């Protein structure tokens, strides 16, 4: 499955799943640890990281707290030019 998408300007952007995986690995967490801390299952984290399921805003918020970042960081919507 494709891990990068192209935006309207032709710039390659990372998917939510890829962002979650990178941040989790930087913190040295296993999927099961992230799942436990976020109140979900390892299978759900795996599906999220592999872009195989839609994720609720509530779960994304919990994951962002565990990963010490904002939801915007995970979904890649924060405008860094401002």
VEXFI-742641 format. One record per residue (C-alpha): x negated, y, z negated. Coordinates in steps of 0.2 Angstrom, whole numbers, plus 5000, padded with zeros to 4 digits. Layout:
BEGIN
XYZ
...
***
This chain:
BEGIN
500050005000
499450175004
498750274989
498550444998
499950545006
499750685018
500550855013
501250975026
499551065028
498750895032
497850885016
497650705008
498450694991
498450564978
499950474973
500650464955
500150284953
498350324958
498250474946
498950364932
497650234935
496150354936
496650444920
496950274911
495250204916
494350374911
495050344894
494550164894
496250094891
496949934898
498649934906
499349844890
498649974879
499450114889
501050024889
501149994871
500750174867
502050234879
503350114873
503550014889
502849844897
501149814905
502149754920
503049924922
501350014921
500649894934
502149934945
501950124942
500050114946
500350014962
501850134967
503049984968
504350064957
505150234953
504750304936
505950394925
505450574920
505550514902
504250374904
503150494914
503150614900
502650474888
501250414899
500650594901
500550614882
499550454880
498350504894
498150684887
498750774902
500250854909
501650774920
501150904933
499350824933
500050654936
501250704950
500050834958
501150974959
500251104948
499651254959
497751264955
497551424966
498551534954
***
